[in-house]
Amino acid sequence: MNTQLVETLAQIINALTPEEKTLLEEKTTSNKNQEAYQKMVEVREKIFARRGGKPFDPPLNEYITQTRDERTAQQDELIRSCFEKEKAND
């Protein structure tokens, strides 16, 4: 490990102005975002290959909407039952 390089970089980073630190963060974050996007593409290709090229049925965005609606209904029911218990105790 190049300890001297790391120490020098730390000194340089600590000497940056707030604007320069923000720019540095943006530049390093964009690389992370690109890496995350590339990994997502690779995972998508693996899933697509595993499914033999067949799309999801229902389409994925419809499936997400459907499960979100189901979860919302479950939460609504839970909240409703809590208020009914409070009314019963009053």
C-alpha positions as CSV (number, residue, x, y, z in Angstrom):
1,M,0.0,0.0,0.0
2,N,1.2,3.4,-0.9
3,T,0.8,5.2,2.5
4,Q,2.6,8.3,1.3
5,L,0.3,8.8,-1.6
6,V,-2.8,8.4,0.6
7,E,-1.4,10.9,3.1
8,T,-0.7,13.4,0.3
9,L,-4.2,12.9,-1.1
10,A,-5.7,13.5,2.3
11,Q,-3.8,16.7,2.7
12,I,-4.9,17.9,-0.7
13,I,-8.5,17.0,-0.1
14,N,-8.4,18.8,3.3
15,A,-7.0,21.9,1.6
16,L,-9.9,22.1,-0.9
17,T,-12.4,24.9,-0.7
18,P,-16.1,23.8,-0.1
19,E,-16.8,24.3,-3.8
20,E,-13.9,22.2,-4.8
21,K,-14.9,19.5,-2.3
22,T,-18.4,19.5,-3.8
23,L,-17.0,19.1,-7.3
24,L,-14.7,16.3,-6.2
25,E,-17.7,14.5,-4.6
26,E,-19.7,14.9,-7.8
27,K,-16.9,13.5,-9.9
28,T,-16.3,10.5,-7.6
29,T,-20.1,9.9,-7.2
30,S,-20.6,9.9,-11.0
31,N,-18.1,7.0,-11.3
32,K,-20.0,5.1,-8.6
33,N,-23.3,5.8,-10.4
34,Q,-21.8,4.5,-13.7
35,E,-20.5,1.4,-11.9
36,A,-24.0,0.8,-10.4
37,Y,-25.7,1.3,-13.7
38,Q,-23.3,-1.1,-15.4
39,K,-24.0,-3.7,-12.7
40,M,-27.7,-3.2,-13.2
41,V,-27.3,-3.8,-16.9
42,E,-25.4,-7.0,-16.3
43,V,-28.0,-8.2,-13.8
44,R,-30.8,-7.4,-16.3
45,E,-29.0,-9.3,-19.0
46,K,-28.5,-12.4,-16.7
47,I,-32.2,-12.3,-15.8
48,F,-33.2,-11.9,-19.4
49,A,-31.0,-14.9,-20.4
50,R,-32.3,-17.0,-17.6
51,R,-35.9,-16.3,-18.7
52,G,-34.9,-17.3,-22.3
53,G,-35.6,-13.8,-23.6
54,K,-39.2,-13.9,-22.4
55,P,-40.5,-10.7,-20.8
56,F,-42.1,-10.6,-17.4
57,D,-45.8,-11.3,-17.4
58,P,-47.3,-9.0,-16.3
59,P,-44.7,-6.5,-17.4
60,L,-42.4,-5.5,-14.6
61,N,-43.8,-2.0,-14.1
62,E,-47.3,-3.4,-13.8
63,Y,-46.1,-6.0,-11.3
64,I,-44.5,-3.2,-9.2
65,T,-47.6,-1.2,-9.3
66,Q,-49.8,-4.2,-8.4
67,T,-47.6,-5.2,-5.4
68,R,-47.4,-1.5,-4.3
69,D,-51.2,-1.3,-4.4
70,E,-51.5,-4.5,-2.4
71,R,-49.0,-3.3,0.2
72,T,-50.9,0.0,0.5
73,A,-54.1,-1.8,1.0
74,Q,-52.5,-3.9,3.8
75,Q,-51.2,-0.8,5.5
76,D,-54.5,0.9,5.2
77,E,-56.2,-2.1,6.8
78,L,-53.7,-2.1,9.6
79,I,-54.1,1.6,10.3
80,R,-57.9,1.2,10.2
81,S,-57.8,-1.7,12.7
82,C,-55.7,0.4,15.1
83,F,-58.2,3.3,15.0
84,E,-61.1,0.8,15.6
85,K,-59.3,-0.6,18.6
86,E,-58.8,2.9,20.0
87,K,-62.5,3.7,19.5
88,A,-63.5,0.5,21.2
89,N,-61.3,1.4,24.2
90,D,-62.8,4.9,24.6
